[in-house]
Amino acid sequence: MTYDWMLLMAGPGGGGGGTVAMLVWLGLLFVMMYFLLIRPQRKRQKDHEKLISELKKGDKVVTTGGLFGTIFAIDDEKGRIILRINDETKLEFLKTAIAGKVEK
């Protein structure tokens, strides 16, 4: 009578095979999540960091908000970029707000 709870925990058949199978399924689930979610996100992050590091004055860019402009100045110490929208308008953005370069 004292071992009845152990039999219930072991599952059908009384062996520990259920636990091993569950661990295998959890491992497979983690591997799938890694290849479907984590790995592509890291690749996009590395590509964005490379884009930000290669920006230079005169590049035409678009911000994450959809604003198009030309880089007027870059302040690496503060991590900011000044974009020229037209001849009279210059706006300051964080470097991370740049979504991508615009091809000419």
Jmol script that loads the backbone (N, CA, C; Angstrom):
load data "model"
ATOM      1  N   MET A   1       0.814  -1.196   0.000  1.00  0.00           N
ATOM      2  CA  MET A   1       0.000   0.000   0.000  1.00  0.00           C
ATOM      3  C   MET A   1       0.855   1.255   0.000  1.00  0.00           C
ATOM      4  N   THR A   2       2.057   1.174   0.535  1.00  0.00           N
ATOM      5  CA  THR A   2       2.889   2.370   0.597  1.00  0.00           C
ATOM      6  C   THR A   2       3.501   2.710  -0.754  1.00  0.00           C
ATOM      7  N   TYR A   3       3.560   1.781  -1.683  1.00  0.00           N
ATOM      8  CA  TYR A   3       4.159   2.041  -2.985  1.00  0.00           C
ATOM      9  C   TYR A   3       3.132   2.356  -4.060  1.00  0.00           C
ATOM     10  N   ASP A   4       1.875   2.467  -3.698  1.00  0.00           N
ATOM     11  CA  ASP A   4       0.845   2.769  -4.684  1.00  0.00           C
ATOM     12  C   ASP A   4       1.074   4.128  -5.353  1.00  0.00           C
ATOM     13  N   TRP A   5       1.514   5.124  -4.621  1.00  0.00           N
ATOM     14  CA  TRP A   5       1.754   6.446  -5.212  1.00  0.00           C
ATOM     15  C   TRP A   5       2.908   6.413  -6.198  1.00  0.00           C
ATOM     16  N   MET A   6       3.897   5.538  -5.965  1.00  0.00           N
ATOM     17  CA  MET A   6       5.007   5.399  -6.905  1.00  0.00           C
ATOM     18  C   MET A   6       4.527   4.791  -8.211  1.00  0.00           C
ATOM     19  N   LEU A   7       3.642   3.832  -8.128  1.00  0.00           N
ATOM     20  CA  LEU A   7       3.103   3.221  -9.335  1.00  0.00           C
ATOM     21  C   LEU A   7       2.284   4.225 -10.129  1.00  0.00           C
ATOM     22  N   LEU A   8       1.543   5.079  -9.449  1.00  0.00           N
ATOM     23  CA  LEU A   8       0.757   6.094 -10.137  1.00  0.00           C
ATOM     24  C   LEU A   8       1.659   7.117 -10.821  1.00  0.00           C
ATOM     25  N   MET A   9       2.758   7.487 -10.188  1.00  0.00           N
ATOM     26  CA  MET A   9       3.687   8.450 -10.766  1.00  0.00           C
ATOM     27  C   MET A   9       4.425   7.868 -11.976  1.00  0.00           C
ATOM     28  N   ALA A  10       4.679   6.588 -11.971  1.00  0.00           N
ATOM     29  CA  ALA A  10       5.415   5.948 -13.059  1.00  0.00           C
ATOM     30  C   ALA A  10       4.568   5.832 -14.311  1.00  0.00           C
ATOM     31  N   GLY A  11       3.259   5.876 -14.181  1.00  0.00           N
ATOM     32  CA  GLY A  11       2.386   5.790 -15.335  1.00  0.00           C
ATOM     33  C   GLY A  11       2.048   4.349 -15.638  1.00  0.00           C
ATOM     34  N   PRO A  12       1.403   4.124 -16.787  1.00  0.00           N
ATOM     35  CA  PRO A  12       1.012   2.769 -17.166  1.00  0.00           C
ATOM     36  C   PRO A  12       2.237   1.874 -17.368  1.00  0.00           C
ATOM     37  N   GLY A  13       2.151   0.693 -16.934  1.00  0.00           N
ATOM     38  CA  GLY A  13       3.230  -0.277 -17.097  1.00  0.00           C
ATOM     39  C   GLY A  13       4.224  -0.238 -15.949  1.00  0.00           C
ATOM     40  N   GLY A  14       4.184   0.782 -15.149  1.00  0.00           N
ATOM     41  CA  GLY A  14       5.034   0.843 -13.974  1.00  0.00           C
ATOM     42  C   GLY A  14       6.477   1.180 -14.235  1.00  0.00           C
ATOM     43  N   GLY A  15       6.885   1.449 -15.473  1.00  0.00           N
ATOM     44  CA  GLY A  15       8.284   1.758 -15.761  1.00  0.00           C
ATOM     45  C   GLY A  15       8.518   3.251 -15.867  1.00  0.00           C
ATOM     46  N   GLY A  16       9.782   3.638 -16.025  1.00  0.00           N
ATOM     47  CA  GLY A  16      10.133   5.046 -16.176  1.00  0.00           C
ATOM     48  C   GLY A  16      10.237   5.476 -17.619  1.00  0.00           C
ATOM     49  N   GLY A  17       9.766   4.675 -18.553  1.00  0.00           N
ATOM     50  CA  GLY A  17       9.855   4.996 -19.973  1.00  0.00           C
ATOM     51  C   GLY A  17       9.063   6.230 -20.347  1.00  0.00           C
ATOM     52  N   GLY A  18       7.994   6.514 -19.632  1.00  0.00           N
ATOM     53  CA  GLY A  18       7.192   7.701 -19.915  1.00  0.00           C
ATOM     54  C   GLY A  18       7.970   8.977 -19.678  1.00  0.00           C
ATOM     55  N   THR A  19       8.782   8.970 -18.652  1.00  0.00           N
ATOM     56  CA  THR A  19       9.583  10.149 -18.334  1.00  0.00           C
ATOM     57  C   THR A  19      10.643  10.393 -19.406  1.00  0.00           C
ATOM     58  N   VAL A  20      11.278   9.336 -19.856  1.00  0.00           N
ATOM     59  CA  VAL A  20      12.308   9.458 -20.895  1.00  0.00           C
ATOM     60  C   VAL A  20      11.680   9.960 -22.189  1.00  0.00           C
ATOM     61  N   ALA A  21      10.531   9.420 -22.543  1.00  0.00           N
ATOM     62  CA  ALA A  21       9.843   9.844 -23.762  1.00  0.00           C
ATOM     63  C   ALA A  21       9.455  11.318 -23.671  1.00  0.00           C
ATOM     64  N   MET A  22       9.017  11.735 -22.501  1.00  0.00           N
ATOM     65  CA  MET A  22       8.635  13.127 -22.319  1.00  0.00           C
ATOM     66  C   MET A  22       9.853  14.041 -22.472  1.00  0.00           C
ATOM     67  N   LEU A  23      10.994  13.632 -21.931  1.00  0.00           N
ATOM     68  CA  LEU A  23      12.209  14.433 -22.052  1.00  0.00           C
ATOM     69  C   LEU A  23      12.683  14.517 -23.504  1.00  0.00           C
ATOM     70  N   VAL A  24      12.535  13.415 -24.231  1.00  0.00           N
ATOM     71  CA  VAL A  24      12.901  13.415 -25.651  1.00  0.00           C
ATOM     72  C   VAL A  24      12.014  14.381 -26.418  1.00  0.00           C
ATOM     73  N   TRP A  25      10.705  14.362 -26.155  1.00  0.00           N
ATOM     74  CA  TRP A  25       9.774  15.269 -26.826  1.00  0.00           C
ATOM     75  C   TRP A  25      10.070  16.726 -26.474  1.00  0.00           C
ATOM     76  N   LEU A  26      10.399  16.998 -25.216  1.00  0.00           N
ATOM     77  CA  LEU A  26      10.745  18.363 -24.822  1.00  0.00           C
ATOM     78  C   LEU A  26      12.038  18.816 -25.508  1.00  0.00           C
ATOM     79  N   GLY A  27      12.994  17.912 -25.628  1.00  0.00           N
ATOM     80  CA  GLY A  27      14.232  18.233 -26.338  1.00  0.00           C
ATOM     81  C   GLY A  27      13.978  18.537 -27.804  1.00  0.00           C
ATOM     82  N   LEU A  28      13.152  17.715 -28.453  1.00  0.00           N
ATOM     83  CA  LEU A  28      12.808  17.962 -29.852  1.00  0.00           C
ATOM     84  C   LEU A  28      12.055  19.278 -30.017  1.00  0.00           C
ATOM     85  N   LEU A  29      11.181  19.582 -29.079  1.00  0.00           N
ATOM     86  CA  LEU A  29      10.442  20.840 -29.122  1.00  0.00           C
ATOM     87  C   LEU A  29      11.396  22.025 -29.004  1.00  0.00           C
ATOM     88  N   PHE A  30      12.362  21.932 -28.108  1.00  0.00           N
ATOM     89  CA  PHE A  30      13.342  23.015 -27.958  1.00  0.00           C
ATOM     90  C   PHE A  30      14.162  23.190 -29.231  1.00  0.00           C
ATOM     91  N   VAL A  31      14.580  22.092 -29.842  1.00  0.00           N
ATOM     92  CA  VAL A  31      15.372  22.169 -31.082  1.00  0.00           C
ATOM     93  C   VAL A  31      14.551  22.828 -32.186  1.00  0.00           C
ATOM     94  N   MET A  32      13.281  22.449 -32.299  1.00  0.00           N
ATOM     95  CA  MET A  32      12.412  23.068 -33.309  1.00  0.00           C
ATOM     96  C   MET A  32      12.258  24.561 -33.053  1.00  0.00           C
ATOM     97  N   MET A  33      12.039  24.951 -31.803  1.00  0.00           N
ATOM     98  CA  MET A  33      11.878  26.360 -31.465  1.00  0.00           C
ATOM     99  C   MET A  33      13.163  27.124 -31.783  1.00  0.00           C
ATOM    100  N   TYR A  34      14.312  26.516 -31.529  1.00  0.00           N
ATOM    101  CA  TYR A  34      15.584  27.165 -31.825  1.00  0.00           C
ATOM    102  C   TYR A  34      15.704  27.457 -33.316  1.00  0.00           C
ATOM    103  N   PHE A  35      15.444  26.453 -34.155  1.00  0.00           N
ATOM    104  CA  PHE A  35      15.625  26.631 -35.591  1.00  0.00           C
ATOM    105  C   PHE A  35      14.524  27.460 -36.232  1.00  0.00           C
ATOM    106  N   LEU A  36      13.336  27.493 -35.642  1.00  0.00           N
ATOM    107  CA  LEU A  36      12.240  28.263 -36.231  1.00  0.00           C
ATOM    108  C   LEU A  36      12.159  29.694 -35.711  1.00  0.00           C
ATOM    109  N   LEU A  37      12.595  29.948 -34.479  1.00  0.00           N
ATOM    110  CA  LEU A  37      12.431  31.274 -33.882  1.00  0.00           C
ATOM    111  C   LEU A  37      13.739  31.946 -33.496  1.00  0.00           C
ATOM    112  N   ILE A  38      14.542  31.299 -32.707  1.00  0.00           N
ATOM    113  CA  ILE A  38      15.721  31.940 -32.123  1.00  0.00           C
ATOM    114  C   ILE A  38      16.792  32.204 -33.175  1.00  0.00           C
ATOM    115  N   ARG A  39      17.127  31.218 -33.967  1.00  0.00           N
ATOM    116  CA  ARG A  39      18.201  31.358 -34.956  1.00  0.00           C
ATOM    117  C   ARG A  39      17.900  32.436 -36.005  1.00  0.00           C
ATOM    118  N   PRO A  40      16.699  32.450 -36.610  1.00  0.00           N
ATOM    119  CA  PRO A  40      16.417  33.521 -37.582  1.00  0.00           C
ATOM    120  C   PRO A  40      16.429  34.918 -36.955  1.00  0.00           C
ATOM    121  N   GLN A  41      15.965  35.039 -35.712  1.00  0.00           N
ATOM    122  CA  GLN A  41      15.975  36.333 -35.051  1.00  0.00           C
ATOM    123  C   GLN A  41      17.403  36.817 -34.819  1.00  0.00           C
ATOM    124  N   ARG A  42      18.293  35.922 -34.418  1.00  0.00           N
ATOM    125  CA  ARG A  42      19.700  36.300 -34.227  1.00  0.00           C
ATOM    126  C   ARG A  42      20.336  36.744 -35.536  1.00  0.00           C
ATOM    127  N   LYS A  43      19.989  36.062 -36.627  1.00  0.00           N
ATOM    128  CA  LYS A  43      20.533  36.429 -37.940  1.00  0.00           C
ATOM    129  C   LYS A  43      20.058  37.822 -38.338  1.00  0.00           C
ATOM    130  N   ARG A  44      18.767  38.112 -38.152  1.00  0.00           N
ATOM    131  CA  ARG A  44      18.254  39.443 -38.469  1.00  0.00           C
ATOM    132  C   ARG A  44      18.934  40.511 -37.610  1.00  0.00           C
ATOM    133  N   GLN A  45      19.165  40.196 -36.335  1.00  0.00           N
ATOM    134  CA  GLN A  45      19.815  41.145 -35.436  1.00  0.00           C
ATOM    135  C   GLN A  45      21.249  41.430 -35.883  1.00  0.00           C
ATOM    136  N   LYS A  46      21.982  40.395 -36.273  1.00  0.00           N
ATOM    137  CA  LYS A  46      23.358  40.585 -36.751  1.00  0.00           C
ATOM    138  C   LYS A  46      23.380  41.401 -38.042  1.00  0.00           C
ATOM    139  N   ASP A  47      22.439  41.120 -38.952  1.00  0.00           N
ATOM    140  CA  ASP A  47      22.364  41.874 -40.201  1.00  0.00           C
ATOM    141  C   ASP A  47      22.071  43.352 -39.927  1.00  0.00           C
ATOM    142  N   HIS A  48      21.177  43.635 -38.972  1.00  0.00           N
ATOM    143  CA  HIS A  48      20.844  45.020 -38.638  1.00  0.00           C
ATOM    144  C   HIS A  48      22.045  45.722 -38.004  1.00  0.00           C
ATOM    145  N   GLU A  49      22.763  45.038 -37.122  1.00  0.00           N
ATOM    146  CA  GLU A  49      23.957  45.629 -36.511  1.00  0.00           C
ATOM    147  C   GLU A  49      25.013  45.939 -37.571  1.00  0.00           C
ATOM    148  N   LYS A  50      25.156  45.057 -38.557  1.00  0.00           N
ATOM    149  CA  LYS A  50      26.110  45.288 -39.641  1.00  0.00           C
ATOM    150  C   LYS A  50      25.683  46.504 -40.459  1.00  0.00           C
ATOM    151  N   LEU A  51      24.401  46.609 -40.756  1.00  0.00           N
ATOM    152  CA  LEU A  51      23.879  47.757 -41.497  1.00  0.00           C
ATOM    153  C   LEU A  51      24.165  49.055 -40.748  1.00  0.00           C
ATOM    154  N   ILE A  52      23.889  49.086 -39.453  1.00  0.00           N
ATOM    155  CA  ILE A  52      24.094  50.289 -38.643  1.00  0.00           C
ATOM    156  C   ILE A  52      25.578  50.678 -38.627  1.00  0.00           C
ATOM    157  N   SER A  53      26.460  49.692 -38.511  1.00  0.00           N
ATOM    158  CA  SER A  53      27.896  50.000 -38.434  1.00  0.00           C
ATOM    159  C   SER A  53      28.457  50.503 -39.763  1.00  0.00           C
ATOM    160  N   GLU A  54      27.803  50.181 -40.880  1.00  0.00           N
ATOM    161  CA  GLU A  54      28.305  50.574 -42.197  1.00  0.00           C
ATOM    162  C   GLU A  54      27.697  51.873 -42.717  1.00  0.00           C
ATOM    163  N   LEU A  55      26.819  52.515 -41.952  1.00  0.00           N
ATOM    164  CA  LEU A  55      26.200  53.756 -42.417  1.00  0.00           C
ATOM    165  C   LEU A  55      27.238  54.863 -42.503  1.00  0.00           C
ATOM    166  N   LYS A  56      27.057  55.714 -43.520  1.00  0.00           N
ATOM    167  CA  LYS A  56      27.962  56.853 -43.678  1.00  0.00           C
ATOM    168  C   LYS A  56      27.172  58.048 -44.194  1.00  0.00           C
ATOM    169  N   LYS A  57      27.781  59.210 -44.091  1.00  0.00           N
ATOM    170  CA  LYS A  57      27.148  60.454 -44.526  1.00  0.00           C
ATOM    171  C   LYS A  57      26.788  60.361 -46.008  1.00  0.00           C
ATOM    172  N   GLY A  58      25.572  60.773 -46.342  1.00  0.00           N
ATOM    173  CA  GLY A  58      25.107  60.748 -47.725  1.00  0.00           C
ATOM    174  C   GLY A  58      24.263  59.535 -48.081  1.00  0.00           C
ATOM    175  N   ASP A  59      24.226  58.516 -47.231  1.00  0.00           N
ATOM    176  CA  ASP A  59      23.400  57.339 -47.496  1.00  0.00           C
ATOM    177  C   ASP A  59      21.922  57.702 -47.390  1.00  0.00           C
ATOM    178  N   LYS A  60      21.129  57.171 -48.305  1.00  0.00           N
ATOM    179  CA  LYS A  60      19.674  57.343 -48.229  1.00  0.00           C
ATOM    180  C   LYS A  60      19.127  56.170 -47.428  1.00  0.00           C
ATOM    181  N   VAL A  61      18.332  56.491 -46.388  1.00  0.00           N
ATOM    182  CA  VAL A  61      17.831  55.466 -45.473  1.00  0.00           C
ATOM    183  C   VAL A  61      16.343  55.665 -45.209  1.00  0.00           C
ATOM    184  N   VAL A  62      15.749  54.652 -44.607  1.00  0.00           N
ATOM    185  CA  VAL A  62      14.368  54.729 -44.134  1.00  0.00           C
ATOM    186  C   VAL A  62      14.374  54.324 -42.667  1.00  0.00           C
ATOM    187  N   THR A  63      13.575  55.024 -41.858  1.00  0.00           N
ATOM    188  CA  THR A  63      13.496  54.723 -40.429  1.00  0.00           C
ATOM    189  C   THR A  63      12.430  53.676 -40.176  1.00  0.00           C
ATOM    190  N   THR A  64      12.380  53.189 -38.953  1.00  0.00           N
ATOM    191  CA  THR A  64      11.363  52.195 -38.601  1.00  0.00           C
ATOM    192  C   THR A  64       9.965  52.795 -38.667  1.00  0.00           C
ATOM    193  N   GLY A  65       9.860  54.118 -38.574  1.00  0.00           N
ATOM    194  CA  GLY A  65       8.567  54.790 -38.684  1.00  0.00           C
ATOM    195  C   GLY A  65       8.163  55.069 -40.118  1.00  0.00           C
ATOM    196  N   GLY A  66       9.035  54.763 -41.081  1.00  0.00           N
ATOM    197  CA  GLY A  66       8.708  54.938 -42.489  1.00  0.00           C
ATOM    198  C   GLY A  66       9.148  56.272 -43.065  1.00  0.00           C
ATOM    199  N   LEU A  67       9.986  57.020 -42.356  1.00  0.00           N
ATOM    200  CA  LEU A  67      10.466  58.315 -42.819  1.00  0.00           C
ATOM    201  C   LEU A  67      11.727  58.123 -43.654  1.00  0.00           C
ATOM    202  N   PHE A  68      11.723  58.697 -44.854  1.00  0.00           N
ATOM    203  CA  PHE A  68      12.868  58.606 -45.748  1.00  0.00           C
ATOM    204  C   PHE A  68      13.728  59.852 -45.596  1.00  0.00           C
ATOM    205  N   GLY A  69      15.035  59.674 -45.660  1.00  0.00           N
ATOM    206  CA  GLY A  69      15.931  60.813 -45.567  1.00  0.00           C
ATOM    207  C   GLY A  69      17.346  60.435 -45.953  1.00  0.00           C
ATOM    208  N   THR A  70      18.206  61.456 -45.966  1.00  0.00           N
ATOM    209  CA  THR A  70      19.613  61.280 -46.279  1.00  0.00           C
ATOM    210  C   THR A  70      20.411  61.602 -45.026  1.00  0.00           C
ATOM    211  N   ILE A  71      21.407  60.783 -44.730  1.00  0.00           N
ATOM    212  CA  ILE A  71      22.210  61.001 -43.533  1.00  0.00           C
ATOM    213  C   ILE A  71      23.022  62.286 -43.705  1.00  0.00           C
ATOM    214  N   PHE A  72      22.820  63.219 -42.779  1.00  0.00           N
ATOM    215  CA  PHE A  72      23.525  64.494 -42.782  1.00  0.00           C
ATOM    216  C   PHE A  72      24.745  64.435 -41.873  1.00  0.00           C
ATOM    217  N   ALA A  73      24.589  63.772 -40.709  1.00  0.00           N
ATOM    218  CA  ALA A  73      25.696  63.653 -39.756  1.00  0.00           C
ATOM    219  C   ALA A  73      25.471  62.419 -38.886  1.00  0.00           C
ATOM    220  N   ILE A  74      26.567  61.880 -38.350  1.00  0.00           N
ATOM    221  CA  ILE A  74      26.513  60.711 -37.467  1.00  0.00           C
ATOM    222  C   ILE A  74      27.268  61.045 -36.187  1.00  0.00           C
ATOM    223  N   ASP A  75      26.624  60.806 -35.046  1.00  0.00           N
ATOM    224  CA  ASP A  75      27.257  61.008 -33.737  1.00  0.00           C
ATOM    225  C   ASP A  75      27.387  59.633 -33.081  1.00  0.00           C
ATOM    226  N   ASP A  76      28.555  59.002 -33.231  1.00  0.00           N
ATOM    227  CA  ASP A  76      28.763  57.653 -32.702  1.00  0.00           C
ATOM    228  C   ASP A  76      28.774  57.617 -31.183  1.00  0.00           C
ATOM    229  N   GLU A  77      29.222  58.704 -30.541  1.00  0.00           N
ATOM    230  CA  GLU A  77      29.283  58.721 -29.074  1.00  0.00           C
ATOM    231  C   GLU A  77      27.898  58.609 -28.446  1.00  0.00           C
ATOM    232  N   LYS A  78      26.928  59.316 -29.021  1.00  0.00           N
ATOM    233  CA  LYS A  78      25.563  59.297 -28.491  1.00  0.00           C
ATOM    234  C   LYS A  78      24.680  58.275 -29.189  1.00  0.00           C
ATOM    235  N   GLY A  79      25.176  57.687 -30.278  1.00  0.00           N
ATOM    236  CA  GLY A  79      24.393  56.697 -31.017  1.00  0.00           C
ATOM    237  C   GLY A  79      23.246  57.330 -31.778  1.00  0.00           C
ATOM    238  N   ARG A  80      23.485  58.514 -32.330  1.00  0.00           N
ATOM    239  CA  ARG A  80      22.423  59.246 -33.031  1.00  0.00           C
ATOM    240  C   ARG A  80      22.842  59.579 -34.453  1.00  0.00           C
ATOM    241  N   ILE A  81      21.827  59.785 -35.283  1.00  0.00           N
ATOM    242  CA  ILE A  81      22.030  60.157 -36.684  1.00  0.00           C
ATOM    243  C   ILE A  81      21.126  61.346 -36.975  1.00  0.00           C
ATOM    244  N   ILE A  82      21.647  62.303 -37.723  1.00  0.00           N
ATOM    245  CA  ILE A  82      20.825  63.429 -38.169  1.00  0.00           C
ATOM    246  C   ILE A  82      20.491  63.187 -39.630  1.00  0.00           C
ATOM    247  N   LEU A  83      19.196  63.145 -39.918  1.00  0.00           N
ATOM    248  CA  LEU A  83      18.726  62.929 -41.284  1.00  0.00           C
ATOM    249  C   LEU A  83      18.258  64.244 -41.884  1.00  0.00           C
ATOM    250  N   ARG A  84      18.618  64.458 -43.139  1.00  0.00           N
ATOM    251  CA  ARG A  84      18.108  65.609 -43.882  1.00  0.00           C
ATOM    252  C   ARG A  84      16.904  65.114 -44.676  1.00  0.00           C
ATOM    253  N   ILE A  85      15.750  65.701 -44.387  1.00  0.00           N
ATOM    254  CA  ILE A  85      14.520  65.301 -45.072  1.00  0.00           C
ATOM    255  C   ILE A  85      14.368  66.111 -46.361  1.00  0.00           C
ATOM    256  N   ASN A  86      14.545  67.433 -46.249  1.00  0.00           N
ATOM    257  CA  ASN A  86      14.616  68.315 -47.415  1.00  0.00           C
ATOM    258  C   ASN A  86      15.638  69.400 -47.096  1.00  0.00           C
ATOM    259  N   ASP A  87      15.712  70.450 -47.905  1.00  0.00           N
ATOM    260  CA  ASP A  87      16.757  71.455 -47.711  1.00  0.00           C
ATOM    261  C   ASP A  87      16.666  72.165 -46.359  1.00  0.00           C
ATOM    262  N   GLU A  88      15.467  72.359 -45.829  1.00  0.00           N
ATOM    263  CA  GLU A  88      15.313  73.089 -44.577  1.00  0.00           C
ATOM    264  C   GLU A  88      15.131  72.199 -43.352  1.00  0.00           C
ATOM    265  N   THR A  89      14.831  70.935 -43.531  1.00  0.00           N
ATOM    266  CA  THR A  89      14.442  70.072 -42.408  1.00  0.00           C
ATOM    267  C   THR A  89      15.505  69.029 -42.115  1.00  0.00           C
ATOM    268  N   LYS A  90      15.968  69.053 -40.874  1.00  0.00           N
ATOM    269  CA  LYS A  90      16.907  68.032 -40.394  1.00  0.00           C
ATOM    270  C   LYS A  90      16.335  67.475 -39.095  1.00  0.00           C
ATOM    271  N   LEU A  91      16.304  66.158 -38.971  1.00  0.00           N
ATOM    272  CA  LEU A  91      15.767  65.493 -37.791  1.00  0.00           C
ATOM    273  C   LEU A  91      16.816  64.561 -37.200  1.00  0.00           C
ATOM    274  N   GLU A  92      16.778  64.417 -35.869  1.00  0.00           N
ATOM    275  CA  GLU A  92      17.735  63.569 -35.166  1.00  0.00           C
ATOM    276  C   GLU A  92      17.049  62.269 -34.742  1.00  0.00           C
ATOM    277  N   PHE A  93      17.700  61.146 -35.015  1.00  0.00           N
ATOM    278  CA  PHE A  93      17.173  59.823 -34.688  1.00  0.00           C
ATOM    279  C   PHE A  93      18.248  58.997 -33.993  1.00  0.00           C
ATOM    280  N   LEU A  94      17.820  57.990 -33.249  1.00  0.00           N
ATOM    281  CA  LEU A  94      18.755  56.985 -32.750  1.00  0.00           C
ATOM    282  C   LEU A  94      19.217  56.141 -33.923  1.00  0.00           C
ATOM    283  N   LYS A  95      20.438  55.670 -33.858  1.00  0.00           N
ATOM    284  CA  LYS A  95      20.952  54.819 -34.948  1.00  0.00           C
ATOM    285  C   LYS A  95      20.099  53.554 -35.100  1.00  0.00           C
ATOM    286  N   THR A  96      19.604  53.048 -33.982  1.00  0.00           N
ATOM    287  CA  THR A  96      18.806  51.817 -34.037  1.00  0.00           C
ATOM    288  C   THR A  96      17.456  52.026 -34.706  1.00  0.00           C
ATOM    289  N   ALA A  97      17.042  53.291 -34.923  1.00  0.00           N
ATOM    290  CA  ALA A  97      15.767  53.557 -35.577  1.00  0.00           C
ATOM    291  C   ALA A  97      15.861  53.434 -37.093  1.00  0.00           C
ATOM    292  N   ILE A  98      17.050  53.227 -37.615  1.00  0.00           N
ATOM    293  CA  ILE A  98      17.219  53.066 -39.054  1.00  0.00           C
ATOM    294  C   ILE A  98      16.853  51.639 -39.426  1.00  0.00           C
ATOM    295  N   ALA A  99      15.860  51.514 -40.315  1.00  0.00           N
ATOM    296  CA  ALA A  99      15.378  50.185 -40.719  1.00  0.00           C
ATOM    297  C   ALA A  99      16.192  49.626 -41.881  1.00  0.00           C
ATOM    298  N   GLY A 100      16.666  50.495 -42.760  1.00  0.00           N
ATOM    299  CA  GLY A 100      17.438  49.985 -43.886  1.00  0.00           C
ATOM    300  C   GLY A 100      17.862  51.089 -44.820  1.00  0.00           C
ATOM    301  N   LYS A 101      18.732  50.723 -45.751  1.00  0.00           N
ATOM    302  CA  LYS A 101      19.169  51.660 -46.795  1.00  0.00           C
ATOM    303  C   LYS A 101      18.183  51.623 -47.938  1.00  0.00           C
ATOM    304  N   VAL A 102      18.080  52.755 -48.612  1.00  0.00           N
ATOM    305  CA  VAL A 102      17.227  52.846 -49.791  1.00  0.00           C
ATOM    306  C   VAL A 102      18.143  52.856 -50.997  1.00  0.00           C
ATOM    307  N   GLU A 103      17.907  51.962 -51.918  1.00  0.00           N
ATOM    308  CA  GLU A 103      18.729  51.907 -53.133  1.00  0.00           C
ATOM    309  C   GLU A 103      18.393  53.080 -54.025  1.00  0.00           C
ATOM    310  N   LYS A 104      19.402  53.607 -54.666  1.00  0.00           N
ATOM    311  CA  LYS A 104      19.218  54.785 -55.542  1.00  0.00           C
ATOM    312  C   LYS A 104      18.590  54.396 -56.843  1.00  0.00           C
TER     313      LYS A 104
END
end "model"
wireframe off; spacefill off
backbone 0.3
color backbone group
